[in-house]
Amino acid sequence: MPTRPILDWYAEHQRDLPWRTPDATPWSILVSEIMLQQTPVVRVLPVWEEWMRRWPAPEALAKEPSGEAVRAWGRLGYPRRALRLHACATAIVAEHGGEVPDDHAELLALPGIGAYTAAAVASFAFRQRHAVLDTNVRRVLARMRSGEEYPPKAQTVAELRLAESLLPDDAPTAATWAVAVMELGALICTARAPRCADCPVISQCRWYLDGKPAYDGPARKGQSYAGTDRQCRGRLLAVLRDAPGPVEKPVLDVVWADSVQRERALDTLIADGLVDPLDDGRYALPR
C-alpha cells in the first residue's frame, strides 16, 4: 500500500480535532482514545472538552471520587470506561509521578488500557512507531490488501503483521501514517457508504478493482438498544447522575416498568462498580 498518497490526503483533509493539536497533552489524548471507543466524534467532543476543563491532568481526576467520573461521563454509553479512566489516573499518579508514561509496556500495564489504546497513545502522544488497529484501519486494510468488504470479527495476527509491515521506518512519519489511515477509514472508506471516488489510493484497492464484492461471511448484526438491559441500565444511571445525592429505591423503580429486568440491570450496575447500595437502602454513585 503506498503511503505518500494517504499522507498527502490526510495533510489536506484531516479534521480539526482538539486532541490532535500540537499542544495536546498525552493525558488529553489518552482520554480522547478511551472516549472514542464505540462512540462517534460528535458525541465525544463536548464531553471531552468538559473533562479537560475540569480534569486537565491525571492528578485532578484521581483526587475526585470515581462516581464523579461516572457523573461527568454523561450519556456517552459504556460507562465502565469512566471507571477505567479514573483507575488509570490513580495509577498514573501513584506509579508515574502524575505523568502519562511514554513507554509502550508501561502504558499497556495501566488499568483499562488494552493493546489498541497503548499503541494509539504511544503513537499520537509520543510520536512512536506502532501499528494502531482500530475498526476503521482494519476495514481499510481488508479492502486494500485482502479484497474483503469487512475485516474478520476478531483481530488476527495476520492483520497486525500486515499493519506493522506497512509502517514507515521513520517513527514520527509512522505515527502520522497511523492516524491518516484511521482518518481515511472514518471519512472515505466507511462501513456502509464508502466514497471510493474520493479515495487517494483507489487504483491500488483490491476490493474496488475486483468490483467491490459483497461481504459473504456471517451476518453482521447491528446493535439493538431499545428495550434492552443496556437501555434500562442507562436510565437507572441517569437518575443517579442527575441527583445531588443518594436516591431512594422508589425513585429508581419508576424509570422502568419491567421489575424483573430493572432489578437485573441494577444488580449488574452494582456488580460493575457503577452504583453503590448504601446501608440505609438508598443508592448512589461510587464514592
Residue, then its C-alpha position, 0 to 999 in steps of 0.5 A: m500500500p503506498t503511503r505518500p498518497i494517504l499522507d498527502w490526503y490526510a495533510e489536506h483533509q484531516r479534521d480539526l480535532p482538539w486532541r490532535t493539536p500540537d499542544a495536546t497533552p498525552w493525558s488529553i489524548l489518552v482520554s480522547e482514545i478511551m472516549l472514542q471507543q464505540t462512540p462517534v466524534v460528535r458525541v465525544l467532543p463536548v464531553w471531552e472538552e468538559w473533562m479537560r476543563r475540569w480534569p486537565a491532568p491525571e492528578a485532578l481526576a484521581k483526587e475526585p471520587s470515581g462516581e464523579a467520573v461516572r457523573a461527568w461521563g454523561r450519556l456517552g454509553y459504556p460507562r465502565r470506561a469512566l471507571r477505567l479512566h479514573a483507575c488509570a489516573t490513580a495509577i498514573v499518579a501513584e506509579h508515574g509521578g502524575e505523568v502519562p508514561d511514554d513507554h509502550a509496556e508501561l502504558l499497556a500495564l495501566p488499568g483499562i488500557g488494552a493493546y489498541t489504546a497503548a499503541a494509539v497513545a504511544s503513537f499520537a502522544f509520543r510520536q512512536r512507531h506502532a501499528v494502531l488497529d482500530t475498526n476503521v484501519r482494519r476495514v481499510l486494510a481488508r479492502m486494500r490488501s485482502g479484497e474483503e468488504y469487512p475485516p474478520k470479527a476478531q483481530t488476527v495476527a495476520e492483520l497486525r503483521l500486515a499493519e506493522s509491515l506497512l509502517p514507515d521506518d521513520a517513527p514520527t512519519a509512522a505515527t502520522w501514517a497511523v492516524a491518516v489511515m484511521e482518518l481515511g477509514a472514518l471519512i472515505c472508506t466507511a462501513r456502509a457508504p464508502r466514497c471510493a471516488d474520493c479515495p487517494v489510493i483507489s487504483q491500488c484497492r483490491w476490493y474496488l478493482d475486483g468490483k467491490p464484492a459483497y461481504d459473504g461471511p456471517a451476518r453482521k448484526g447491528q446493535s439493538y438498544a431499545g428495550t434492552d438491559r443496556q437501555c434500562r441500565g442507562r436510565l437507572l444511571a441517569v437518575l443517579r447522575d442527575a441527583p445531588g445525592p443518594v436516591e431512594k429505591p422508589v425513585l429508581d423503580v419508576v424509570w422502568a416498568d419491567s421489575v424483573q429486568r430493572e432489578r437485573a440491570l441494577d444488580t449488574l450496575i452494582a456488580d460493575g462498580l457503577v452504583d453503590p447500595l448504601d446501608d440505609g437502602r438508598y443508592a448512589l454513585p461510587r464514592 
